[in-house]
Each structure stands twice: as C-alpha cells, then as structure tokens.
Amino acid sequence: MSTAIIAGASGLTGKALLKRLIASHHYERVITLERRASASVSGNHVVLQVDFNALPTLPPCDDAYCCLGTTITKAGSRVAFRNVDYAAVVNFAKGAREAGARQFLVVSALGASAASSIFYNRVKGEMEDAVAALGFNTVHVFQPALLMGDRTESRLVERLSIAAFKSITPLLVGGIRKYRPIHVDVVSRAMLTAALNGTNRTNGGHSTNGATRYESDLIQAMGK
C-alpha cells in the first residue's frame, strides 16, 4: 500500500481530489498539508499544518499531488500570486521529492508556458519547468480549461465566464475542443488515473522537458 500527500486540498479541485484519494483502495494513508489546522475526515487521512514558505521535513510518501493556486485578483498583486503559484508549489515539490515521492502530479493551466507573454501563463509555465527539473520518476502536469464546481466563495467574473463558455460549448470542436469548461470531478479522476497508470507512456500526454502534460480535452477523456 502507498502513501499520498496533497497540497491545496481546501481548494475547488483539491477538495474533489482529496475525496477520491481517501476513497481509493490504492492508498493506505493520505496526508494533506494545510495552512490552517482542520480535523481529519477518515481514519486514513492525516492533516499537517504547515507554512509553505518554510516547509518542515515531510513524512515519507509515494505520490505527491498539488492543487495549490490562486488568482492575481484574490492574491492582491503579481508578487503575491507568484508566491503561491510558483514558490509554494516548487517548495512543496522539493519537500515531497526529499520525502521519497516518485510521482508528482500538479494542476497548472491551459496555455501555460515559460515563454508566454501573459504573466499568469508564464508563471504557470515556469512552475512546470522547475518541478520537472527536480528528478521525480514521473511528473504529470494537468492543464485544464475553465474549472467548474461548487465554489465556497463568489467569483462574479468567473461565473459569467462559465455561463458564456457553456453557451458556446457545442461550437468548441476539433482543435478548439480543449477550451471547453471542465468539471473538477473529471480533473481529479484523471489525476488518480495517471498516478495509478504510473508511466508517462500509457496516458497519451505530451512529454517534454521531463514532464508529461495533459491539455483539457485529454483530461476530459481520461476522467470519464
């Protein structure tokens, strides 16, 4: 039996993923790293309160999942956004690698690229490259389109975007199918599928620079 460790379990995708990991018979123990302490929800769920800017030595683990992420608006500045979406993710990846994790699975964004002229996409791309360089046996990068799910906070712009995309979803076919909104339950299922398959070659992702990347249309297919 294996141990999974997850960062970002309080977010939209992270909550869906945590439920799936706990229910999976593959993991004997599921460890979540949280900024604020909370009670575990099952016997195999362990919660550790941490500071992602100064992570302690992490317990031994096999697979590491990362759903950390925010928006520039919510973070308050580009510096604060980068501190979460780059620094905290890379710090977690380094800690997980030192704790023995063989696989690292991270949620990024569609269009992520270190060469992008768009700040958000560039930070995501730089994060992907930094994680891929850490020496994991396998790095899985998930690049979903607009995420759907039940949010605890209200994001008016995001709700309007989802409504607009839903109305044109039937028109998003062929090469632009990947821009269809995707539910977090599908993303979480795809992440677990990739982890259990265990090898980059079996999932159909695009392997470059030490990581296998899955764009939103492939995530949709994997998460059915």
N, C-alpha and C positions, 0 to 999 in steps of 0.2 A: 504493500500500500504506500501511497505517496502523500507528500505534504504540499499544499498550495499556499502561496502568500499573495495577498492582493492589496494594492493601494488604490484609493479612490472609491471605496465601496459605499460611500454615502451619496455619491452622485447618481445621475439617472441611469447610465449604463452599468455602473458599479453595483448598484442595488440588484439589478436583474442578474448580473453575473454571479454575485455572491449567493443568491438563492440557488442558482444552478450548480455551483461548485459544492455547496453543502449537501444538495440532494444527490450528487454524483457518488456512485459507489467506488469511484476511482481514487478518491482522496480520503485518507484516514483522518487528516486534520486540515482545517482551513484557517489560516491566520490573516486577520485584517489589521492594517496599520491605519490608525485614525488620529486626527489632531485632537479630538475630544473623546474622552473615555465613554464607552457605552457597554451595556450588558450584552453578553453573547446570546445568540438565539437558538443554539443547539449544543449538544454535548461535544461535537467535534469542531466547534467554532471558538477560536481564541482571539481576543481583541487586545492589541497593544497600542497604547497611547504614545505617539512619537512626535518629534519635531522634524519635519522633512528637510530642514536646513542643517540639521545636525543629528543625523540618524545614529542610533546606537547599533551595536553589533546585532544583526538579525539572527533569529533561530534558523537551524538547518531547514532547507526546503528543496523541493524538486522543480516545481514550476512557479514562475512569478508572473502575476497579471497586473497590469497597470491601466487604470481608468482615470488617472488624475487629469484635470483640465478645467479651464475657466474661460471667460471671455474678457476682452480688453475692457469692456464697459463694467463688468462686475468686478474685475481686479482693480480698476481705477486708474491704471496707467500702463504703458507698454513695459516698463521695468517690472511692475508687479505681475503682469501677465507672464513675462518671460521667467520670472522666479518660480511660477507654478508649472507652466507647460514645458519648460526646458530644465531648469535647475532641479526642481523636486523630482521630476521623472528620472533624470540621469542619476541623481543621488540614490534613489530607490533601486535603480538597475545595478549600480555599483554594489550596494549593500546586498542585494539578492545574489549577485554573482559571487561575492565573497562568502555567502552563506551556502553555496553549493548548488544554486539553481542551474539547471541545464537548459531550460527553455525560458524565454521572456516573451510575453505577449502584451502588446501595448495598443491602445486606441489612439490613433492620430486623426487625420482629417483628409478628405478628398482634396487633391491638389497640393498636398504637402510637398515641398521641395526646398532644399537649401539654396537653390538658385532663383527662387521666386522673388518677384518684385513686390509681392504682397506680404506685409510684415507677418500676419498671422500664419500664412502658409510657410513662410521662410523659417520661422521659429519651430514649427512642427517638423519641417524637413531637417533642420539642424539637430533636433532631438533624435529623430530616427537614425541619422548617421552616427551620432555619439553613442547611442545604445548599441548599434550594430558593431561598433568597434571594440566592445568590451570583452569579447571572447566567449559568448554563450555558444553552446552547441547549436541552438536554433533560436532565431529571433523572428517572431511573427508580428507584422505591422498591419493593423486594420485601419483602412481609410474610408470610413462611412460618409455618406452624404448627410443631409439634414436629418437629425435624430428625432424620432417620435417616441412618446411615452408620457407617463403621468408625472409631471414635474411638481415639486413642492412649492417652488417659487414661480411667480408670474413673470414671463418674458413676452411682452406685447409684440415686439418686433418678430420674435421667433414664432409666436402663434400665427401671426399674419403671414409669415413666410411659408409655414407648413400648409396653411389653408390655400395659399396661392399655388404651391407646388402640387398639392393634391388635385387641384382643378385641371392642371396640365399634365398630370402623370401619364394618362393614356397616350399622350403625344411623345413621351420620352421613350423612344425605342431605338434599337440598333446601337450605334456608338455612343449615344447620349443617355442610354438606359441607366447608366451608373449614377445619374443625377437625381433619380427618384428618391424621395424620403424613405428612410428605413427605420423600422422599429427596434428599440434597444433589446427586446427579447430575441430578435433574429441575430443581432450582433453578438450577444452573449452566447447563443447556441453555436455560432460559427467559431467563436474563440475556443470553446471547450472542444469542439470537433477537431480543430487544428492541433490543440495540445494532445489529444488522445491519439491522433494520427502520428504525431511525433516527428515526422520528417517533412522537410520543405517540398519534396518532390510529389507528395501524394495529394496536395491540396489545390494545385492549379494556380498558385500565386506566382507573381513575377519576382524572381530572385535577383537582387543586385546589391552590391556593396555590403555583403554579409547579412542581409535580411531578406525575408520573403514578404512582399507587400500584396495586400488584398484590397482591391478597389470595391466600391459599394455593390456593384452588380454581382461580383463573385461572392461577397459576404452574404448577399441575399440568397444565392444558390446554396452555399454551404450551410446556412442557418435554417433552411426549410425543415 
